[in-house]
Amino acid sequence: MAIVLEKRLETLISDVHAIQKELILAKTQRVKRSKRRVEAWTALAEKVSSQWDSISAVDEIGMQREKTW
């Protein structure tokens, strides 16, 4: 009886370790995905900034509000 319980306990422990490994892998994949998204947004922000002319966004919005149609 004790041997059966020990084997079950070992099985449970190995299952818990396998689940922990899967959770860690899933978390690292989410982190990598998030980093890629942040890098993409940063690259887009740099691209927009490099093409932006000398007028500030606040001034441009103000000029657009002053237009009469």
PyMOL Python script that loads the backbone (N, CA, C, O; Angstrom):
from pymol import cmd

cmd.read_pdbstr("""\
ATOM      1  N   MET A   1       0.818  -1.198   0.000  1.00  0.00           N
ATOM      2  CA  MET A   1       0.000   0.000   0.000  1.00  0.00           C
ATOM      3  C   MET A   1       0.861   1.261   0.000  1.00  0.00           C
ATOM      4  O   MET A   1       0.570   2.224  -0.710  1.00  0.00           O
ATOM      5  N   ALA A   2       1.908   1.245   0.792  1.00  0.00           N
ATOM      6  CA  ALA A   2       2.774   2.424   0.860  1.00  0.00           C
ATOM      7  C   ALA A   2       3.479   2.642  -0.471  1.00  0.00           C
ATOM      8  O   ALA A   2       3.690   3.784  -0.879  1.00  0.00           O
ATOM      9  N   ILE A   3       3.841   1.574  -1.143  1.00  0.00           N
ATOM     10  CA  ILE A   3       4.538   1.688  -2.421  1.00  0.00           C
ATOM     11  C   ILE A   3       3.604   2.309  -3.469  1.00  0.00           C
ATOM     12  O   ILE A   3       4.032   3.134  -4.277  1.00  0.00           O
ATOM     13  N   VAL A   4       2.341   1.912  -3.451  1.00  0.00           N
ATOM     14  CA  VAL A   4       1.368   2.454  -4.391  1.00  0.00           C
ATOM     15  C   VAL A   4       1.180   3.952  -4.153  1.00  0.00           C
ATOM     16  O   VAL A   4       1.109   4.735  -5.100  1.00  0.00           O
ATOM     17  N   LEU A   5       1.099   4.341  -2.884  1.00  0.00           N
ATOM     18  CA  LEU A   5       0.942   5.760  -2.561  1.00  0.00           C
ATOM     19  C   LEU A   5       2.179   6.561  -2.973  1.00  0.00           C
ATOM     20  O   LEU A   5       2.061   7.684  -3.462  1.00  0.00           O
ATOM     21  N   GLU A   6       3.354   5.983  -2.775  1.00  0.00           N
ATOM     22  CA  GLU A   6       4.586   6.665  -3.175  1.00  0.00           C
ATOM     23  C   GLU A   6       4.633   6.858  -4.690  1.00  0.00           C
ATOM     24  O   GLU A   6       5.040   7.915  -5.173  1.00  0.00           O
ATOM     25  N   LYS A   7       4.220   5.845  -5.430  1.00  0.00           N
ATOM     26  CA  LYS A   7       4.209   5.960  -6.886  1.00  0.00           C
ATOM     27  C   LYS A   7       3.203   7.011  -7.341  1.00  0.00           C
ATOM     28  O   LYS A   7       3.481   7.775  -8.265  1.00  0.00           O
ATOM     29  N   ARG A   8       2.056   7.053  -6.711  1.00  0.00           N
ATOM     30  CA  ARG A   8       1.060   8.072  -7.052  1.00  0.00           C
ATOM     31  C   ARG A   8       1.592   9.466  -6.745  1.00  0.00           C
ATOM     32  O   ARG A   8       1.419  10.404  -7.523  1.00  0.00           O
ATOM     33  N   LEU A   9       2.242   9.576  -5.594  1.00  0.00           N
ATOM     34  CA  LEU A   9       2.823  10.858  -5.224  1.00  0.00           C
ATOM     35  C   LEU A   9       3.891  11.283  -6.234  1.00  0.00           C
ATOM     36  O   LEU A   9       3.929  12.447  -6.632  1.00  0.00           O
ATOM     37  N   GLU A  10       4.739  10.377  -6.644  1.00  0.00           N
ATOM     38  CA  GLU A  10       5.765  10.682  -7.645  1.00  0.00           C
ATOM     39  C   GLU A  10       5.130  11.088  -8.968  1.00  0.00           C
ATOM     40  O   GLU A  10       5.615  11.998  -9.641  1.00  0.00           O
ATOM     41  N   THR A  11       4.052  10.417  -9.338  1.00  0.00           N
ATOM     42  CA  THR A  11       3.342  10.767 -10.563  1.00  0.00           C
ATOM     43  C   THR A  11       2.760  12.169 -10.464  1.00  0.00           C
ATOM     44  O   THR A  11       2.865  12.959 -11.403  1.00  0.00           O
ATOM     45  N   LEU A  12       2.149  12.475  -9.330  1.00  0.00           N
ATOM     46  CA  LEU A  12       1.582  13.808  -9.129  1.00  0.00           C
ATOM     47  C   LEU A  12       2.667  14.889  -9.171  1.00  0.00           C
ATOM     48  O   LEU A  12       2.472  15.950  -9.764  1.00  0.00           O
ATOM     49  N   ILE A  13       3.784  14.617  -8.552  1.00  0.00           N
ATOM     50  CA  ILE A  13       4.883  15.577  -8.532  1.00  0.00           C
ATOM     51  C   ILE A  13       5.410  15.810  -9.939  1.00  0.00           C
ATOM     52  O   ILE A  13       5.661  16.950 -10.331  1.00  0.00           O
ATOM     53  N   SER A  14       5.578  14.738 -10.696  1.00  0.00           N
ATOM     54  CA  SER A  14       6.069  14.905 -12.072  1.00  0.00           C
ATOM     55  C   SER A  14       5.045  15.648 -12.927  1.00  0.00           C
ATOM     56  O   SER A  14       5.417  16.441 -13.793  1.00  0.00           O
ATOM     57  N   ASP A  15       3.747  15.395 -12.687  1.00  0.00           N
ATOM     58  CA  ASP A  15       2.712  16.132 -13.422  1.00  0.00           C
ATOM     59  C   ASP A  15       2.745  17.619 -13.080  1.00  0.00           C
ATOM     60  O   ASP A  15       2.600  18.467 -13.961  1.00  0.00           O
ATOM     61  N   VAL A  16       2.933  17.928 -11.820  1.00  0.00           N
ATOM     62  CA  VAL A  16       3.015  19.330 -11.391  1.00  0.00           C
ATOM     63  C   VAL A  16       4.220  19.999 -12.037  1.00  0.00           C
ATOM     64  O   VAL A  16       4.118  21.143 -12.481  1.00  0.00           O
ATOM     65  N   HIS A  17       5.353  19.316 -12.099  1.00  0.00           N
ATOM     66  CA  HIS A  17       6.540  19.885 -12.737  1.00  0.00           C
ATOM     67  C   HIS A  17       6.293  20.123 -14.226  1.00  0.00           C
ATOM     68  O   HIS A  17       6.717  21.143 -14.770  1.00  0.00           O
ATOM     69  N   ALA A  18       5.616  19.198 -14.881  1.00  0.00           N
ATOM     70  CA  ALA A  18       5.314  19.365 -16.303  1.00  0.00           C
ATOM     71  C   ALA A  18       4.398  20.564 -16.520  1.00  0.00           C
ATOM     72  O   ALA A  18       4.591  21.334 -17.461  1.00  0.00           O
ATOM     73  N   ILE A  19       3.413  20.720 -15.659  1.00  0.00           N
ATOM     74  CA  ILE A  19       2.492  21.858 -15.766  1.00  0.00           C
ATOM     75  C   ILE A  19       3.243  23.168 -15.535  1.00  0.00           C
ATOM     76  O   ILE A  19       3.002  24.153 -16.233  1.00  0.00           O
ATOM     77  N   GLN A  20       4.143  23.183 -14.569  1.00  0.00           N
ATOM     78  CA  GLN A  20       4.931  24.386 -14.312  1.00  0.00           C
ATOM     79  C   GLN A  20       5.767  24.767 -15.529  1.00  0.00           C
ATOM     80  O   GLN A  20       5.854  25.942 -15.884  1.00  0.00           O
ATOM     81  N   LYS A  21       6.383  23.772 -16.168  1.00  0.00           N
ATOM     82  CA  LYS A  21       7.181  24.045 -17.361  1.00  0.00           C
ATOM     83  C   LYS A  21       6.310  24.626 -18.472  1.00  0.00           C
ATOM     84  O   LYS A  21       6.719  25.564 -19.156  1.00  0.00           O
ATOM     85  N   GLU A  22       5.118  24.077 -18.653  1.00  0.00           N
ATOM     86  CA  GLU A  22       4.208  24.579 -19.681  1.00  0.00           C
ATOM     87  C   GLU A  22       3.782  26.016 -19.388  1.00  0.00           C
ATOM     88  O   GLU A  22       3.695  26.841 -20.297  1.00  0.00           O
ATOM     89  N   LEU A  23       3.518  26.311 -18.109  1.00  0.00           N
ATOM     90  CA  LEU A  23       3.127  27.677 -17.738  1.00  0.00           C
ATOM     91  C   LEU A  23       4.256  28.665 -17.998  1.00  0.00           C
ATOM     92  O   LEU A  23       4.022  29.767 -18.495  1.00  0.00           O
ATOM     93  N   ILE A  24       5.466  28.274 -17.666  1.00  0.00           N
ATOM     94  CA  ILE A  24       6.617  29.151 -17.889  1.00  0.00           C
ATOM     95  C   ILE A  24       6.810  29.381 -19.383  1.00  0.00           C
ATOM     96  O   ILE A  24       7.075  30.507 -19.807  1.00  0.00           O
ATOM     97  N   LEU A  25       6.681  28.339 -20.175  1.00  0.00           N
ATOM     98  CA  LEU A  25       6.827  28.475 -21.625  1.00  0.00           C
ATOM     99  C   LEU A  25       5.750  29.398 -22.192  1.00  0.00           C
ATOM    100  O   LEU A  25       6.041  30.255 -23.026  1.00  0.00           O
ATOM    101  N   ALA A  26       4.514  29.224 -21.742  1.00  0.00           N
ATOM    102  CA  ALA A  26       3.419  30.068 -22.226  1.00  0.00           C
ATOM    103  C   ALA A  26       3.658  31.526 -21.841  1.00  0.00           C
ATOM    104  O   ALA A  26       3.384  32.429 -22.632  1.00  0.00           O
ATOM    105  N   LYS A  27       4.162  31.758 -20.641  1.00  0.00           N
ATOM    106  CA  LYS A  27       4.413  33.128 -20.191  1.00  0.00           C
ATOM    107  C   LYS A  27       5.522  33.778 -21.012  1.00  0.00           C
ATOM    108  O   LYS A  27       5.415  34.948 -21.381  1.00  0.00           O
ATOM    109  N   THR A  28       6.580  33.034 -21.297  1.00  0.00           N
ATOM    110  CA  THR A  28       7.668  33.611 -22.092  1.00  0.00           C
ATOM    111  C   THR A  28       7.213  33.910 -23.506  1.00  0.00           C
ATOM    112  O   THR A  28       7.663  34.885 -24.109  1.00  0.00           O
ATOM    113  N   GLN A  29       6.323  33.080 -24.046  1.00  0.00           N
ATOM    114  CA  GLN A  29       5.798  33.344 -25.385  1.00  0.00           C
ATOM    115  C   GLN A  29       4.964  34.617 -25.392  1.00  0.00           C
ATOM    116  O   GLN A  29       5.035  35.403 -26.337  1.00  0.00           O
ATOM    117  N   ARG A  30       4.168  34.826 -24.333  1.00  0.00           N
ATOM    118  CA  ARG A  30       3.374  36.057 -24.244  1.00  0.00           C
ATOM    119  C   ARG A  30       4.274  37.277 -24.135  1.00  0.00           C
ATOM    120  O   ARG A  30       3.994  38.318 -24.729  1.00  0.00           O
ATOM    121  N   VAL A  31       5.352  37.148 -23.376  1.00  0.00           N
ATOM    122  CA  VAL A  31       6.285  38.268 -23.213  1.00  0.00           C
ATOM    123  C   VAL A  31       6.946  38.595 -24.546  1.00  0.00           C
ATOM    124  O   VAL A  31       7.090  39.765 -24.901  1.00  0.00           O
ATOM    125  N   LYS A  32       7.349  37.560 -25.285  1.00  0.00           N
ATOM    126  CA  LYS A  32       7.972  37.791 -26.587  1.00  0.00           C
ATOM    127  C   LYS A  32       7.000  38.470 -27.539  1.00  0.00           C
ATOM    128  O   LYS A  32       7.377  39.388 -28.268  1.00  0.00           O
ATOM    129  N   ARG A  33       5.752  38.024 -27.534  1.00  0.00           N
ATOM    130  CA  ARG A  33       4.733  38.614 -28.397  1.00  0.00           C
ATOM    131  C   ARG A  33       4.520  40.079 -28.030  1.00  0.00           C
ATOM    132  O   ARG A  33       4.406  40.937 -28.906  1.00  0.00           O
ATOM    133  N   SER A  34       4.469  40.358 -26.735  1.00  0.00           N
ATOM    134  CA  SER A  34       4.280  41.741 -26.286  1.00  0.00           C
ATOM    135  C   SER A  34       5.455  42.619 -26.696  1.00  0.00           C
ATOM    136  O   SER A  34       5.266  43.761 -27.115  1.00  0.00           O
ATOM    137  N   LYS A  35       6.664  42.088 -26.577  1.00  0.00           N
ATOM    138  CA  LYS A  35       7.840  42.862 -26.974  1.00  0.00           C
ATOM    139  C   LYS A  35       7.819  43.172 -28.461  1.00  0.00           C
ATOM    140  O   LYS A  35       8.179  44.275 -28.874  1.00  0.00           O
ATOM    141  N   ARG A  36       7.398  42.203 -29.269  1.00  0.00           N
ATOM    142  CA  ARG A  36       7.312  42.445 -30.712  1.00  0.00           C
ATOM    143  C   ARG A  36       6.301  43.539 -31.018  1.00  0.00           C
ATOM    144  O   ARG A  36       6.535  44.382 -31.885  1.00  0.00           O
ATOM    145  N   ARG A  37       5.182  43.529 -30.312  1.00  0.00           N
ATOM    146  CA  ARG A  37       4.171  44.567 -30.532  1.00  0.00           C
ATOM    147  C   ARG A  37       4.699  45.938 -30.141  1.00  0.00           C
ATOM    148  O   ARG A  37       4.489  46.912 -30.864  1.00  0.00           O
ATOM    149  N   VAL A  38       5.374  46.022 -29.017  1.00  0.00           N
ATOM    150  CA  VAL A  38       5.940  47.305 -28.570  1.00  0.00           C
ATOM    151  C   VAL A  38       6.976  47.796 -29.579  1.00  0.00           C
ATOM    152  O   VAL A  38       7.014  48.982 -29.910  1.00  0.00           O
ATOM    153  N   GLU A  39       7.819  46.879 -30.069  1.00  0.00           N
ATOM    154  CA  GLU A  39       8.822  47.271 -31.054  1.00  0.00           C
ATOM    155  C   GLU A  39       8.179  47.757 -32.343  1.00  0.00           C
ATOM    156  O   GLU A  39       8.671  48.698 -32.967  1.00  0.00           O
ATOM    157  N   ALA A  40       7.079  47.121 -32.749  1.00  0.00           N
ATOM    158  CA  ALA A  40       6.384  47.548 -33.963  1.00  0.00           C
ATOM    159  C   ALA A  40       5.810  48.952 -33.783  1.00  0.00           C
ATOM    160  O   ALA A  40       5.924  49.787 -34.681  1.00  0.00           O
ATOM    161  N   TRP A  41       5.198  49.216 -32.633  1.00  0.00           N
ATOM    162  CA  TRP A  41       4.636  50.553 -32.368  1.00  0.00           C
ATOM    163  C   TRP A  41       5.746  51.593 -32.291  1.00  0.00           C
ATOM    164  O   TRP A  41       5.577  52.716 -32.766  1.00  0.00           O
ATOM    165  N   THR A  42       6.872  51.232 -31.701  1.00  0.00           N
ATOM    166  CA  THR A  42       7.993  52.163 -31.602  1.00  0.00           C
ATOM    167  C   THR A  42       8.530  52.500 -32.989  1.00  0.00           C
ATOM    168  O   THR A  42       8.826  53.657 -33.287  1.00  0.00           O
ATOM    169  N   ALA A  43       8.651  51.480 -33.829  1.00  0.00           N
ATOM    170  CA  ALA A  43       9.123  51.720 -35.196  1.00  0.00           C
ATOM    171  C   ALA A  43       8.149  52.612 -35.960  1.00  0.00           C
ATOM    172  O   ALA A  43       8.563  53.506 -36.699  1.00  0.00           O
ATOM    173  N   LEU A  44       6.872  52.369 -35.779  1.00  0.00           N
ATOM    174  CA  LEU A  44       5.869  53.211 -36.441  1.00  0.00           C
ATOM    175  C   LEU A  44       5.942  54.645 -35.929  1.00  0.00           C
ATOM    176  O   LEU A  44       5.845  55.589 -36.713  1.00  0.00           O
ATOM    177  N   ALA A  45       6.111  54.812 -34.628  1.00  0.00           N
ATOM    178  CA  ALA A  45       6.223  56.158 -34.053  1.00  0.00           C
ATOM    179  C   ALA A  45       7.446  56.886 -34.608  1.00  0.00           C
ATOM    180  O   ALA A  45       7.378  58.078 -34.908  1.00  0.00           O
ATOM    181  N   GLU A  46       8.549  56.179 -34.742  1.00  0.00           N
ATOM    182  CA  GLU A  46       9.757  56.796 -35.294  1.00  0.00           C
ATOM    183  C   GLU A  46       9.552  57.170 -36.758  1.00  0.00           C
ATOM    184  O   GLU A  46      10.020  58.216 -37.208  1.00  0.00           O
ATOM    185  N   LYS A  47       8.855  56.314 -37.499  1.00  0.00           N
ATOM    186  CA  LYS A  47       8.590  56.604 -38.910  1.00  0.00           C
ATOM    187  C   LYS A  47       7.719  57.848 -39.053  1.00  0.00           C
ATOM    188  O   LYS A  47       7.992  58.709 -39.890  1.00  0.00           O
ATOM    189  N   VAL A  48       6.678  57.942 -38.241  1.00  0.00           N
ATOM    190  CA  VAL A  48       5.794  59.098 -38.293  1.00  0.00           C
ATOM    191  C   VAL A  48       6.551  60.349 -37.863  1.00  0.00           C
ATOM    192  O   VAL A  48       6.401  61.408 -38.473  1.00  0.00           O
ATOM    193  N   SER A  49       7.355  60.232 -36.826  1.00  0.00           N
ATOM    194  CA  SER A  49       8.115  61.390 -36.343  1.00  0.00           C
ATOM    195  C   SER A  49       9.105  61.884 -37.387  1.00  0.00           C
ATOM    196  O   SER A  49       9.326  63.088 -37.522  1.00  0.00           O
ATOM    197  N   SER A  50       9.698  60.958 -38.121  1.00  0.00           N
ATOM    198  CA  SER A  50      10.680  61.384 -39.124  1.00  0.00           C
ATOM    199  C   SER A  50      10.015  62.099 -40.295  1.00  0.00           C
ATOM    200  O   SER A  50      10.646  62.928 -40.950  1.00  0.00           O
ATOM    201  N   GLN A  51       8.743  61.788 -40.566  1.00  0.00           N
ATOM    202  CA  GLN A  51       8.036  62.416 -41.676  1.00  0.00           C
ATOM    203  C   GLN A  51       7.248  63.646 -41.247  1.00  0.00           C
ATOM    204  O   GLN A  51       6.687  64.342 -42.093  1.00  0.00           O
ATOM    205  N   TRP A  52       7.197  63.922 -39.964  1.00  0.00           N
ATOM    206  CA  TRP A  52       6.409  65.043 -39.452  1.00  0.00           C
ATOM    207  C   TRP A  52       7.085  66.346 -39.826  1.00  0.00           C
ATOM    208  O   TRP A  52       8.302  66.476 -39.688  1.00  0.00           O
ATOM    209  N   ASP A  53       6.305  67.322 -40.303  1.00  0.00           N
ATOM    210  CA  ASP A  53       6.895  68.610 -40.660  1.00  0.00           C
ATOM    211  C   ASP A  53       7.060  69.477 -39.417  1.00  0.00           C
ATOM    212  O   ASP A  53       6.814  69.025 -38.299  1.00  0.00           O
ATOM    213  N   SER A  54       7.471  70.709 -39.617  1.00  0.00           N
ATOM    214  CA  SER A  54       7.859  71.557 -38.491  1.00  0.00           C
ATOM    215  C   SER A  54       6.692  72.035 -37.626  1.00  0.00           C
ATOM    216  O   SER A  54       6.908  72.483 -36.500  1.00  0.00           O
ATOM    217  N   ILE A  55       5.476  71.949 -38.126  1.00  0.00           N
ATOM    218  CA  ILE A  55       4.332  72.431 -37.343  1.00  0.00           C
ATOM    219  C   ILE A  55       3.973  71.395 -36.265  1.00  0.00           C
ATOM    220  O   ILE A  55       3.995  70.189 -36.511  1.00  0.00           O
ATOM    221  N   SER A  56       3.648  71.891 -35.085  1.00  0.00           N
ATOM    222  CA  SER A  56       3.312  70.962 -34.007  1.00  0.00           C
ATOM    223  C   SER A  56       1.887  70.443 -34.175  1.00  0.00           C
ATOM    224  O   SER A  56       1.082  71.037 -34.892  1.00  0.00           O
ATOM    225  N   ALA A  57       1.590  69.352 -33.522  1.00  0.00           N
ATOM    226  CA  ALA A  57       0.258  68.745 -33.617  1.00  0.00           C
ATOM    227  C   ALA A  57      -0.812  69.690 -33.083  1.00  0.00           C
ATOM    228  O   ALA A  57      -1.906  69.774 -33.642  1.00  0.00           O
ATOM    229  N   VAL A  58      -0.502  70.393 -32.014  1.00  0.00           N
ATOM    230  CA  VAL A  58      -1.465  71.327 -31.419  1.00  0.00           C
ATOM    231  C   VAL A  58      -1.788  72.453 -32.396  1.00  0.00           C
ATOM    232  O   VAL A  58      -2.950  72.825 -32.559  1.00  0.00           O
ATOM    233  N   ASP A  59      -0.767  72.990 -33.038  1.00  0.00           N
ATOM    234  CA  ASP A  59      -0.994  74.062 -34.006  1.00  0.00           C
ATOM    235  C   ASP A  59      -1.787  73.564 -35.209  1.00  0.00           C
ATOM    236  O   ASP A  59      -2.669  74.260 -35.712  1.00  0.00           O
ATOM    237  N   GLU A  60      -1.470  72.358 -35.664  1.00  0.00           N
ATOM    238  CA  GLU A  60      -2.182  71.807 -36.815  1.00  0.00           C
ATOM    239  C   GLU A  60      -3.659  71.598 -36.496  1.00  0.00           C
ATOM    240  O   GLU A  60      -4.516  71.895 -37.328  1.00  0.00           O
ATOM    241  N   ILE A  61      -3.961  71.103 -35.333  1.00  0.00           N
ATOM    242  CA  ILE A  61      -5.361  70.910 -34.931  1.00  0.00           C
ATOM    243  C   ILE A  61      -6.064  72.258 -34.845  1.00  0.00           C
ATOM    244  O   ILE A  61      -7.211  72.393 -35.270  1.00  0.00           O
ATOM    245  N   GLY A  62      -5.386  73.239 -34.304  1.00  0.00           N
ATOM    246  CA  GLY A  62      -5.968  74.577 -34.217  1.00  0.00           C
ATOM    247  C   GLY A  62      -6.267  75.151 -35.585  1.00  0.00           C
ATOM    248  O   GLY A  62      -7.309  75.775 -35.785  1.00  0.00           O
ATOM    249  N   MET A  63      -5.365  74.948 -36.525  1.00  0.00           N
ATOM    250  CA  MET A  63      -5.589  75.446 -37.880  1.00  0.00           C
ATOM    251  C   MET A  63      -6.760  74.732 -38.546  1.00  0.00           C
ATOM    252  O   MET A  63      -7.531  75.353 -39.278  1.00  0.00           O
ATOM    253  N   GLN A  64      -6.895  73.447 -38.300  1.00  0.00           N
ATOM    254  CA  GLN A  64      -7.999  72.691 -38.890  1.00  0.00           C
ATOM    255  C   GLN A  64      -9.337  73.146 -38.317  1.00  0.00           C
ATOM    256  O   GLN A  64     -10.343  73.151 -39.027  1.00  0.00           O
ATOM    257  N   ARG A  65      -9.361  73.521 -37.069  1.00  0.00           N
ATOM    258  CA  ARG A  65     -10.611  73.998 -36.452  1.00  0.00           C
ATOM    259  C   ARG A  65     -10.991  75.368 -36.989  1.00  0.00           C
ATOM    260  O   ARG A  65     -12.172  75.714 -37.020  1.00  0.00           O
ATOM    261  N   GLU A  66     -10.018  76.143 -37.408  1.00  0.00           N
ATOM    262  CA  GLU A  66     -10.295  77.478 -37.898  1.00  0.00           C
ATOM    263  C   GLU A  66     -10.775  77.489 -39.335  1.00  0.00           C
ATOM    264  O   GLU A  66     -11.250  78.518 -39.814  1.00  0.00           O
ATOM    265  N   LYS A  67     -10.664  76.368 -40.034  1.00  0.00           N
ATOM    266  CA  LYS A  67     -11.099  76.320 -41.434  1.00  0.00           C
ATOM    267  C   LYS A  67     -12.602  76.525 -41.535  1.00  0.00           C
ATOM    268  O   LYS A  67     -13.375  76.073 -40.690  1.00  0.00           O
ATOM    269  N   THR A  68     -12.986  77.211 -42.581  1.00  0.00           N
ATOM    270  CA  THR A  68     -14.415  77.382 -42.843  1.00  0.00           C
ATOM    271  C   THR A  68     -14.737  76.655 -44.139  1.00  0.00           C
ATOM    272  O   THR A  68     -14.005  76.775 -45.121  1.00  0.00           O
ATOM    273  N   TRP A  69     -15.780  75.938 -44.141  1.00  0.00           N
ATOM    274  CA  TRP A  69     -16.148  75.148 -45.331  1.00  0.00           C
ATOM    275  C   TRP A  69     -17.256  75.787 -46.046  1.00  0.00           C
ATOM    276  O   TRP A  69     -17.706  75.275 -47.071  1.00  0.00           O
TER     277      TRP A  69
END
""", "prot")
cmd.dss("prot")
cmd.show_as("cartoon", "prot")
cmd.util.cbc("prot")
cmd.orient("prot")
